[in-house]
Amino acid sequence: MKYVVAFGKFWWNFIVGDDWVAAVMIIAAIGITALVAAGGIASWWVMPLAVLLVLVVSLRRATASG
């Protein structure tokens, strides 16, 4: 059982890391991309915009708290 817990902790740390807000925003961006693609619209532009937004939010949070 300890191997399962260690495996879960590894993936939590790898995906979420120090900034859970960024992880949630990226998961939301993946969902939005899927919805846009399912609607028949070209969805290539969603993720670059999401990455830019996540970067801005993450940097603002890091500079405001430090």
PDB file of N, CA, C and O in Angstrom:
ATOM      1  N   MET A   1       0.824  -1.199   0.000  1.00  0.00           N
ATOM      2  CA  MET A   1       0.000   0.000   0.000  1.00  0.00           C
ATOM      3  C   MET A   1       0.863   1.256   0.000  1.00  0.00           C
ATOM      4  O   MET A   1       0.480   2.271  -0.583  1.00  0.00           O
ATOM      5  N   LYS A   2       2.017   1.198   0.645  1.00  0.00           N
ATOM      6  CA  LYS A   2       2.861   2.390   0.710  1.00  0.00           C
ATOM      7  C   LYS A   2       3.368   2.787  -0.672  1.00  0.00           C
ATOM      8  O   LYS A   2       3.640   3.962  -0.919  1.00  0.00           O
ATOM      9  N   TYR A   3       3.497   1.799  -1.590  1.00  0.00           N
ATOM     10  CA  TYR A   3       3.925   2.123  -2.946  1.00  0.00           C
ATOM     11  C   TYR A   3       2.839   2.882  -3.696  1.00  0.00           C
ATOM     12  O   TYR A   3       3.131   3.778  -4.488  1.00  0.00           O
ATOM     13  N   VAL A   4       1.613   2.526  -3.447  1.00  0.00           N
ATOM     14  CA  VAL A   4       0.485   3.219  -4.088  1.00  0.00           C
ATOM     15  C   VAL A   4       0.412   4.661  -3.587  1.00  0.00           C
ATOM     16  O   VAL A   4       0.207   5.588  -4.371  1.00  0.00           O
ATOM     17  N   VAL A   5       0.579   4.840  -2.291  1.00  0.00           N
ATOM     18  CA  VAL A   5       0.552   6.183  -1.709  1.00  0.00           C
ATOM     19  C   VAL A   5       1.723   7.008  -2.244  1.00  0.00           C
ATOM     20  O   VAL A   5       1.549   8.176  -2.593  1.00  0.00           O
ATOM     21  N   ALA A   6       2.898   6.416  -2.310  1.00  0.00           N
ATOM     22  CA  ALA A   6       4.074   7.129  -2.832  1.00  0.00           C
ATOM     23  C   ALA A   6       3.875   7.502  -4.298  1.00  0.00           C
ATOM     24  O   ALA A   6       4.264   8.590  -4.724  1.00  0.00           O
ATOM     25  N   PHE A   7       3.272   6.603  -5.065  1.00  0.00           N
ATOM     26  CA  PHE A   7       2.994   6.878  -6.477  1.00  0.00           C
ATOM     27  C   PHE A   7       2.012   8.046  -6.610  1.00  0.00           C
ATOM     28  O   PHE A   7       2.198   8.933  -7.443  1.00  0.00           O
ATOM     29  N   GLY A   8       0.973   8.035  -5.785  1.00  0.00           N
ATOM     30  CA  GLY A   8       0.002   9.133  -5.808  1.00  0.00           C
ATOM     31  C   GLY A   8       0.619  10.459  -5.404  1.00  0.00           C
ATOM     32  O   GLY A   8       0.339  11.492  -6.013  1.00  0.00           O
ATOM     33  N   LYS A   9       1.457  10.434  -4.378  1.00  0.00           N
ATOM     34  CA  LYS A   9       2.130  11.665  -3.945  1.00  0.00           C
ATOM     35  C   LYS A   9       3.060  12.197  -5.021  1.00  0.00           C
ATOM     36  O   LYS A   9       3.158  13.409  -5.213  1.00  0.00           O
ATOM     37  N   PHE A  10       3.746  11.299  -5.728  1.00  0.00           N
ATOM     38  CA  PHE A  10       4.614  11.730  -6.819  1.00  0.00           C
ATOM     39  C   PHE A  10       3.821  12.482  -7.877  1.00  0.00           C
ATOM     40  O   PHE A  10       4.205  13.579  -8.283  1.00  0.00           O
ATOM     41  N   TRP A  11       2.711  11.892  -8.326  1.00  0.00           N
ATOM     42  CA  TRP A  11       1.931  12.535  -9.380  1.00  0.00           C
ATOM     43  C   TRP A  11       1.278  13.833  -8.905  1.00  0.00           C
ATOM     44  O   TRP A  11       1.171  14.788  -9.674  1.00  0.00           O
ATOM     45  N   TRP A  12       0.845  13.876  -7.661  1.00  0.00           N
ATOM     46  CA  TRP A  12       0.290  15.116  -7.113  1.00  0.00           C
ATOM     47  C   TRP A  12       1.348  16.210  -7.136  1.00  0.00           C
ATOM     48  O   TRP A  12       1.077  17.331  -7.566  1.00  0.00           O
ATOM     49  N   ASN A  13       2.548  15.890  -6.675  1.00  0.00           N
ATOM     50  CA  ASN A  13       3.643  16.855  -6.665  1.00  0.00           C
ATOM     51  C   ASN A  13       4.047  17.256  -8.074  1.00  0.00           C
ATOM     52  O   ASN A  13       4.356  18.421  -8.325  1.00  0.00           O
ATOM     53  N   PHE A  14       4.047  16.299  -8.996  1.00  0.00           N
ATOM     54  CA  PHE A  14       4.450  16.572 -10.375  1.00  0.00           C
ATOM     55  C   PHE A  14       3.449  17.469 -11.085  1.00  0.00           C
ATOM     56  O   PHE A  14       3.846  18.385 -11.805  1.00  0.00           O
ATOM     57  N   ILE A  15       2.167  17.223 -10.897  1.00  0.00           N
ATOM     58  CA  ILE A  15       1.134  17.987 -11.610  1.00  0.00           C
ATOM     59  C   ILE A  15       0.817  19.287 -10.892  1.00  0.00           C
ATOM     60  O   ILE A  15       0.796  20.345 -11.521  1.00  0.00           O
ATOM     61  N   VAL A  16       0.574  19.231  -9.608  1.00  0.00           N
ATOM     62  CA  VAL A  16       0.159  20.419  -8.865  1.00  0.00           C
ATOM     63  C   VAL A  16       1.370  21.233  -8.428  1.00  0.00           C
ATOM     64  O   VAL A  16       1.402  22.448  -8.621  1.00  0.00           O
ATOM     65  N   GLY A  17       2.356  20.583  -7.847  1.00  0.00           N
ATOM     66  CA  GLY A  17       3.563  21.278  -7.415  1.00  0.00           C
ATOM     67  C   GLY A  17       3.272  22.344  -6.388  1.00  0.00           C
ATOM     68  O   GLY A  17       2.537  22.110  -5.429  1.00  0.00           O
ATOM     69  N   ASP A  18       3.841  23.508  -6.584  1.00  0.00           N
ATOM     70  CA  ASP A  18       3.691  24.603  -5.632  1.00  0.00           C
ATOM     71  C   ASP A  18       2.504  25.508  -5.921  1.00  0.00           C
ATOM     72  O   ASP A  18       2.081  26.265  -5.047  1.00  0.00           O
ATOM     73  N   ASP A  19       1.962  25.444  -7.121  1.00  0.00           N
ATOM     74  CA  ASP A  19       0.919  26.384  -7.518  1.00  0.00           C
ATOM     75  C   ASP A  19      -0.337  25.632  -7.972  1.00  0.00           C
ATOM     76  O   ASP A  19      -0.473  25.283  -9.145  1.00  0.00           O
ATOM     77  N   TRP A  20      -1.232  25.392  -7.045  1.00  0.00           N
ATOM     78  CA  TRP A  20      -2.438  24.648  -7.378  1.00  0.00           C
ATOM     79  C   TRP A  20      -3.356  25.453  -8.289  1.00  0.00           C
ATOM     80  O   TRP A  20      -4.143  24.882  -9.044  1.00  0.00           O
ATOM     81  N   VAL A  21      -3.258  26.767  -8.220  1.00  0.00           N
ATOM     82  CA  VAL A  21      -4.106  27.613  -9.076  1.00  0.00           C
ATOM     83  C   VAL A  21      -3.746  27.401 -10.545  1.00  0.00           C
ATOM     84  O   VAL A  21      -4.630  27.289 -11.395  1.00  0.00           O
ATOM     85  N   ALA A  22      -2.457  27.348 -10.841  1.00  0.00           N
ATOM     86  CA  ALA A  22      -2.010  27.113 -12.213  1.00  0.00           C
ATOM     87  C   ALA A  22      -2.478  25.745 -12.702  1.00  0.00           C
ATOM     88  O   ALA A  22      -2.900  25.605 -13.850  1.00  0.00           O
ATOM     89  N   ALA A  23      -2.404  24.743 -11.842  1.00  0.00           N
ATOM     90  CA  ALA A  23      -2.851  23.401 -12.223  1.00  0.00           C
ATOM     91  C   ALA A  23      -4.349  23.391 -12.542  1.00  0.00           C
ATOM     92  O   ALA A  23      -4.774  22.771 -13.516  1.00  0.00           O
ATOM     93  N   VAL A  24      -5.135  24.068 -11.732  1.00  0.00           N
ATOM     94  CA  VAL A  24      -6.585  24.129 -11.970  1.00  0.00           C
ATOM     95  C   VAL A  24      -6.876  24.879 -13.262  1.00  0.00           C
ATOM     96  O   VAL A  24      -7.753  24.484 -14.031  1.00  0.00           O
ATOM     97  N   MET A  25      -6.140  25.961 -13.500  1.00  0.00           N
ATOM     98  CA  MET A  25      -6.356  26.737 -14.724  1.00  0.00           C
ATOM     99  C   MET A  25      -6.009  25.923 -15.972  1.00  0.00           C
ATOM    100  O   MET A  25      -6.706  26.023 -16.982  1.00  0.00           O
ATOM    101  N   ILE A  26      -4.960  25.134 -15.920  1.00  0.00           N
ATOM    102  CA  ILE A  26      -4.587  24.308 -17.073  1.00  0.00           C
ATOM    103  C   ILE A  26      -5.619  23.208 -17.297  1.00  0.00           C
ATOM    104  O   ILE A  26      -5.967  22.911 -18.440  1.00  0.00           O
ATOM    105  N   ILE A  27      -6.108  22.604 -16.223  1.00  0.00           N
ATOM    106  CA  ILE A  27      -7.161  21.587 -16.365  1.00  0.00           C
ATOM    107  C   ILE A  27      -8.414  22.211 -16.980  1.00  0.00           C
ATOM    108  O   ILE A  27      -9.057  21.601 -17.834  1.00  0.00           O
ATOM    109  N   ALA A  28      -8.758  23.414 -16.550  1.00  0.00           N
ATOM    110  CA  ALA A  28      -9.907  24.118 -17.129  1.00  0.00           C
ATOM    111  C   ALA A  28      -9.660  24.434 -18.604  1.00  0.00           C
ATOM    112  O   ALA A  28     -10.572  24.332 -19.424  1.00  0.00           O
ATOM    113  N   ALA A  29      -8.436  24.815 -18.936  1.00  0.00           N
ATOM    114  CA  ALA A  29      -8.107  25.127 -20.330  1.00  0.00           C
ATOM    115  C   ALA A  29      -8.229  23.887 -21.213  1.00  0.00           C
ATOM    116  O   ALA A  29      -8.681  23.975 -22.355  1.00  0.00           O
ATOM    117  N   ILE A  30      -7.829  22.739 -20.686  1.00  0.00           N
ATOM    118  CA  ILE A  30      -7.978  21.496 -21.455  1.00  0.00           C
ATOM    119  C   ILE A  30      -9.457  21.208 -21.690  1.00  0.00           C
ATOM    120  O   ILE A  30      -9.845  20.796 -22.782  1.00  0.00           O
ATOM    121  N   GLY A  31     -10.280  21.426 -20.668  1.00  0.00           N
ATOM    122  CA  GLY A  31     -11.717  21.230 -20.818  1.00  0.00           C
ATOM    123  C   GLY A  31     -12.337  22.191 -21.818  1.00  0.00           C
ATOM    124  O   GLY A  31     -13.175  21.799 -22.629  1.00  0.00           O
ATOM    125  N   ILE A  32     -11.924  23.450 -21.759  1.00  0.00           N
ATOM    126  CA  ILE A  32     -12.441  24.448 -22.704  1.00  0.00           C
ATOM    127  C   ILE A  32     -12.019  24.107 -24.123  1.00  0.00           C
ATOM    128  O   ILE A  32     -12.802  24.254 -25.062  1.00  0.00           O
ATOM    129  N   THR A  33     -10.778  23.651 -24.279  1.00  0.00           N
ATOM    130  CA  THR A  33     -10.303  23.245 -25.599  1.00  0.00           C
ATOM    131  C   THR A  33     -11.151  22.102 -26.140  1.00  0.00           C
ATOM    132  O   THR A  33     -11.505  22.094 -27.319  1.00  0.00           O
ATOM    133  N   ALA A  34     -11.478  21.142 -25.287  1.00  0.00           N
ATOM    134  CA  ALA A  34     -12.313  20.018 -25.714  1.00  0.00           C
ATOM    135  C   ALA A  34     -13.708  20.490 -26.117  1.00  0.00           C
ATOM    136  O   ALA A  34     -14.268  20.023 -27.109  1.00  0.00           O
ATOM    137  N   LEU A  35     -14.260  21.417 -25.339  1.00  0.00           N
ATOM    138  CA  LEU A  35     -15.599  21.933 -25.678  1.00  0.00           C
ATOM    139  C   LEU A  35     -15.594  22.692 -26.993  1.00  0.00           C
ATOM    140  O   LEU A  35     -16.511  22.547 -27.801  1.00  0.00           O
ATOM    141  N   VAL A  36     -14.566  23.498 -27.209  1.00  0.00           N
ATOM    142  CA  VAL A  36     -14.472  24.261 -28.459  1.00  0.00           C
ATOM    143  C   VAL A  36     -14.319  23.306 -29.640  1.00  0.00           C
ATOM    144  O   VAL A  36     -14.961  23.481 -30.676  1.00  0.00           O
ATOM    145  N   ALA A  37     -13.469  22.301 -29.479  1.00  0.00           N
ATOM    146  CA  ALA A  37     -13.261  21.325 -30.556  1.00  0.00           C
ATOM    147  C   ALA A  37     -14.533  20.529 -30.823  1.00  0.00           C
ATOM    148  O   ALA A  37     -14.847  20.233 -31.976  1.00  0.00           O
ATOM    149  N   ALA A  38     -15.265  20.181 -29.770  1.00  0.00           N
ATOM    150  CA  ALA A  38     -16.511  19.434 -29.956  1.00  0.00           C
ATOM    151  C   ALA A  38     -17.566  20.278 -30.659  1.00  0.00           C
ATOM    152  O   ALA A  38     -18.472  19.746 -31.300  1.00  0.00           O
ATOM    153  N   GLY A  39     -17.447  21.585 -30.536  1.00  0.00           N
ATOM    154  CA  GLY A  39     -18.381  22.479 -31.203  1.00  0.00           C
ATOM    155  C   GLY A  39     -18.063  22.686 -32.675  1.00  0.00           C
ATOM    156  O   GLY A  39     -18.769  23.414 -33.374  1.00  0.00           O
ATOM    157  N   GLY A  40     -17.002  22.048 -33.143  1.00  0.00           N
ATOM    158  CA  GLY A  40     -16.660  22.154 -34.560  1.00  0.00           C
ATOM    159  C   GLY A  40     -15.836  23.383 -34.903  1.00  0.00           C
ATOM    160  O   GLY A  40     -15.663  23.705 -36.079  1.00  0.00           O
ATOM    161  N   ILE A  41     -15.331  24.067 -33.899  1.00  0.00           N
ATOM    162  CA  ILE A  41     -14.520  25.265 -34.118  1.00  0.00           C
ATOM    163  C   ILE A  41     -13.054  24.871 -33.987  1.00  0.00           C
ATOM    164  O   ILE A  41     -12.702  24.008 -33.183  1.00  0.00           O
ATOM    165  N   ALA A  42     -12.205  25.509 -34.782  1.00  0.00           N
ATOM    166  CA  ALA A  42     -10.766  25.256 -34.672  1.00  0.00           C
ATOM    167  C   ALA A  42     -10.314  25.664 -33.271  1.00  0.00           C
ATOM    168  O   ALA A  42     -10.535  26.796 -32.841  1.00  0.00           O
ATOM    169  N   SER A  43      -9.685  24.738 -32.575  1.00  0.00           N
ATOM    170  CA  SER A  43      -9.359  24.987 -31.168  1.00  0.00           C
ATOM    171  C   SER A  43      -7.871  25.145 -30.913  1.00  0.00           C
ATOM    172  O   SER A  43      -7.454  25.116 -29.755  1.00  0.00           O
ATOM    173  N   TRP A  44      -7.061  25.311 -31.936  1.00  0.00           N
ATOM    174  CA  TRP A  44      -5.617  25.401 -31.762  1.00  0.00           C
ATOM    175  C   TRP A  44      -5.221  26.624 -30.951  1.00  0.00           C
ATOM    176  O   TRP A  44      -4.154  26.617 -30.335  1.00  0.00           O
ATOM    177  N   TRP A  45      -6.019  27.650 -30.925  1.00  0.00           N
ATOM    178  CA  TRP A  45      -5.666  28.921 -30.294  1.00  0.00           C
ATOM    179  C   TRP A  45      -5.980  28.964 -28.803  1.00  0.00           C
ATOM    180  O   TRP A  45      -5.526  29.877 -28.113  1.00  0.00           O
ATOM    181  N   VAL A  46      -6.740  28.005 -28.289  1.00  0.00           N
ATOM    182  CA  VAL A  46      -7.162  28.053 -26.888  1.00  0.00           C
ATOM    183  C   VAL A  46      -5.982  27.840 -25.944  1.00  0.00           C
ATOM    184  O   VAL A  46      -5.804  28.612 -25.002  1.00  0.00           O
ATOM    185  N   MET A  47      -5.187  26.822 -26.175  1.00  0.00           N
ATOM    186  CA  MET A  47      -4.092  26.514 -25.250  1.00  0.00           C
ATOM    187  C   MET A  47      -3.004  27.591 -25.216  1.00  0.00           C
ATOM    188  O   MET A  47      -2.537  27.919 -24.125  1.00  0.00           O
ATOM    189  N   PRO A  48      -2.575  28.159 -26.346  1.00  0.00           N
ATOM    190  CA  PRO A  48      -1.599  29.257 -26.229  1.00  0.00           C
ATOM    191  C   PRO A  48      -2.115  30.434 -25.409  1.00  0.00           C
ATOM    192  O   PRO A  48      -1.364  31.023 -24.631  1.00  0.00           O
ATOM    193  N   LEU A  49      -3.382  30.777 -25.576  1.00  0.00           N
ATOM    194  CA  LEU A  49      -3.958  31.852 -24.764  1.00  0.00           C
ATOM    195  C   LEU A  49      -4.031  31.454 -23.296  1.00  0.00           C
ATOM    196  O   LEU A  49      -3.773  32.269 -22.411  1.00  0.00           O
ATOM    197  N   ALA A  50      -4.382  30.202 -23.044  1.00  0.00           N
ATOM    198  CA  ALA A  50      -4.460  29.724 -21.668  1.00  0.00           C
ATOM    199  C   ALA A  50      -3.090  29.733 -21.005  1.00  0.00           C
ATOM    200  O   ALA A  50      -2.966  30.128 -19.846  1.00  0.00           O
ATOM    201  N   VAL A  51      -2.072  29.307 -21.719  1.00  0.00           N
ATOM    202  CA  VAL A  51      -0.720  29.310 -21.163  1.00  0.00           C
ATOM    203  C   VAL A  51      -0.282  30.732 -20.842  1.00  0.00           C
ATOM    204  O   VAL A  51       0.319  30.975 -19.795  1.00  0.00           O
ATOM    205  N   LEU A  52      -0.577  31.667 -21.728  1.00  0.00           N
ATOM    206  CA  LEU A  52      -0.247  33.069 -21.474  1.00  0.00           C
ATOM    207  C   LEU A  52      -0.983  33.586 -20.242  1.00  0.00           C
ATOM    208  O   LEU A  52      -0.390  34.273 -19.411  1.00  0.00           O
ATOM    209  N   LEU A  53      -2.254  33.267 -20.118  1.00  0.00           N
ATOM    210  CA  LEU A  53      -3.040  33.694 -18.965  1.00  0.00           C
ATOM    211  C   LEU A  53      -2.516  33.065 -17.674  1.00  0.00           C
ATOM    212  O   LEU A  53      -2.397  33.746 -16.656  1.00  0.00           O
ATOM    213  N   VAL A  54      -2.205  31.779 -17.714  1.00  0.00           N
ATOM    214  CA  VAL A  54      -1.675  31.110 -16.532  1.00  0.00           C
ATOM    215  C   VAL A  54      -0.338  31.715 -16.132  1.00  0.00           C
ATOM    216  O   VAL A  54      -0.073  31.903 -14.945  1.00  0.00           O
ATOM    217  N   LEU A  55       0.502  32.019 -17.105  1.00  0.00           N
ATOM    218  CA  LEU A  55       1.800  32.637 -16.818  1.00  0.00           C
ATOM    219  C   LEU A  55       1.629  33.992 -16.154  1.00  0.00           C
ATOM    220  O   LEU A  55       2.310  34.289 -15.172  1.00  0.00           O
ATOM    221  N   VAL A  56       0.735  34.814 -16.674  1.00  0.00           N
ATOM    222  CA  VAL A  56       0.501  36.141 -16.098  1.00  0.00           C
ATOM    223  C   VAL A  56      -0.031  36.022 -14.678  1.00  0.00           C
ATOM    224  O   VAL A  56       0.452  36.707 -13.776  1.00  0.00           O
ATOM    225  N   VAL A  57      -1.017  35.164 -14.470  1.00  0.00           N
ATOM    226  CA  VAL A  57      -1.596  34.999 -13.137  1.00  0.00           C
ATOM    227  C   VAL A  57      -0.557  34.457 -12.165  1.00  0.00           C
ATOM    228  O   VAL A  57      -0.456  34.931 -11.034  1.00  0.00           O
ATOM    229  N   SER A  58       0.201  33.484 -12.594  1.00  0.00           N
ATOM    230  CA  SER A  58       1.206  32.880 -11.731  1.00  0.00           C
ATOM    231  C   SER A  58       2.302  33.879 -11.356  1.00  0.00           C
ATOM    232  O   SER A  58       2.724  33.932 -10.201  1.00  0.00           O
ATOM    233  N   LEU A  59       2.757  34.661 -12.315  1.00  0.00           N
ATOM    234  CA  LEU A  59       3.792  35.663 -12.028  1.00  0.00           C
ATOM    235  C   LEU A  59       3.268  36.767 -11.117  1.00  0.00           C
ATOM    236  O   LEU A  59       3.987  37.224 -10.228  1.00  0.00           O
ATOM    237  N   ARG A  60       2.038  37.197 -11.324  1.00  0.00           N
ATOM    238  CA  ARG A  60       1.466  38.218 -10.443  1.00  0.00           C
ATOM    239  C   ARG A  60       1.339  37.715  -9.009  1.00  0.00           C
ATOM    240  O   ARG A  60       1.621  38.446  -8.060  1.00  0.00           O
ATOM    241  N   ARG A  61       0.914  36.460  -8.858  1.00  0.00           N
ATOM    242  CA  ARG A  61       0.803  35.894  -7.521  1.00  0.00           C
ATOM    243  C   ARG A  61       2.162  35.751  -6.866  1.00  0.00           C
ATOM    244  O   ARG A  61       2.304  35.990  -5.667  1.00  0.00           O
ATOM    245  N   ALA A  62       3.171  35.359  -7.651  1.00  0.00           N
ATOM    246  CA  ALA A  62       4.514  35.154  -7.103  1.00  0.00           C
ATOM    247  C   ALA A  62       5.151  36.480  -6.696  1.00  0.00           C
ATOM    248  O   ALA A  62       5.814  36.549  -5.661  1.00  0.00           O
ATOM    249  N   THR A  63       4.963  37.521  -7.482  1.00  0.00           N
ATOM    250  CA  THR A  63       5.578  38.800  -7.163  1.00  0.00           C
ATOM    251  C   THR A  63       4.818  39.528  -6.053  1.00  0.00           C
ATOM    252  O   THR A  63       5.409  40.305  -5.302  1.00  0.00           O
ATOM    253  N   ALA A  64       3.524  39.283  -5.948  1.00  0.00           N
ATOM    254  CA  ALA A  64       2.750  39.939  -4.885  1.00  0.00           C
ATOM    255  C   ALA A  64       3.029  39.316  -3.525  1.00  0.00           C
ATOM    256  O   ALA A  64       2.996  40.007  -2.507  1.00  0.00           O
ATOM    257  N   SER A  65       3.302  38.021  -3.500  1.00  0.00           N
ATOM    258  CA  SER A  65       3.527  37.364  -2.221  1.00  0.00           C
ATOM    259  C   SER A  65       4.987  37.403  -1.790  1.00  0.00           C
ATOM    260  O   SER A  65       5.296  37.101  -0.637  1.00  0.00           O
ATOM    261  N   GLY A  66       5.874  37.764  -2.681  1.00  0.00           N
ATOM    262  CA  GLY A  66       7.310  37.736  -2.341  1.00  0.00           C
ATOM    263  C   GLY A  66       7.880  39.066  -2.274  1.00  0.00           C
ATOM    264  O   GLY A  66       9.071  39.213  -2.001  1.00  0.00           O
TER     265      GLY A  66
END
